[in-house]
Amino acid sequence: METGSSSPVAQVRPLLDGLLRVGLSDGRVVIGRFACLDKQCNILLTDSREVRWSPRATGGPPEQTERHIGLVLAPRKHVVSCHAPGIA
């Protein structure tokens, strides 16, 4: 196990239990607390909510819907973006 500051574990450790915003390939966004990253680089979030945008029938701006979904495992192959608010 690497202990240097450039190891992947050291780079991810500051994100633990912090908010993480994960964009998925189908356009949804999941926002939750970062719990872990497994060996396959899947992301596990706790206390999560899903945000989606759907087109309005009238042609106006898309409507945003949000729902609480709890524990989420986001497969690496579906992750298109990942942001930690407040981390530069």
N, C-alpha and C positions, 0 to 999 in steps of 0.2 A: 504494500500500500504506500502510495506516495504521500509525503507530508509537506512538500514544498508549496509555496503560495501559488504556483502556476498549475497545480494539479486540478483536474476537473472537479473533484470533491471540494477543494478549497474555493473554487470559483462559484459553485452553486450554494455552498453553506450559508452565505448571507441572505439568500432568498427564502430560506426555510421559514415557514409559518407567516410569510408576508403575502400580500395580495399579488396575484398573477393574472394577467389577462391573456387568454389563449385564443387565437383565431383559428377556426377550423376550415377545411377545404370546401364545405357546403355553405359557407357564408355566416354560420353562427359564431358567436363569441361566448366563451365561458370564462367567468370571473370567479376566482375562489382563492383559498389559502393554499399555498404550495406545500405539499406534504412530502413528496419524494419524486425522484427520477429513477426508474428501474434500469436494468442492464441494457434493455432494448431502446432506451431513451423515451419511453412512454411517460407522460406526466400525470401524476396523481394530485388532485385538488380536493380539498374538503370544504364544507360549507359554501357550496358553489351555486351560482345562478347562471342561467342561459339567457342570452340576449339575441333576438332575431329581428330582422327587418323584412316585412312583406309589402309588396306593392298594393296601393289602394286601388279600388275599382274605379274611382273618379279620376285617376291619373295624377293625383297630387304626390307630395313627398311620401316615401315609404313609411309605414306604420311600425313603430318599435314595440315589441312585446317582450316581456321578461317573466321568467318563472324560476322558482327555487328548485334545484335538483340534488342538493346534498353532495355526496361523494361521487367524483368523476375520474375516470381513467381516460385520458386523451391519447389515442394511439399516435405514435410519431408520424406515421404515414399520412395522417389527416391534419397535422399541425402545420399551419402556414405562417403564423406569427406568434410571438410570445413577448409580452411586455410586463415589466415590473414597475408600477408607478413609483416615482421618487428615486429610482436608481439611475444614475447617469451612465 
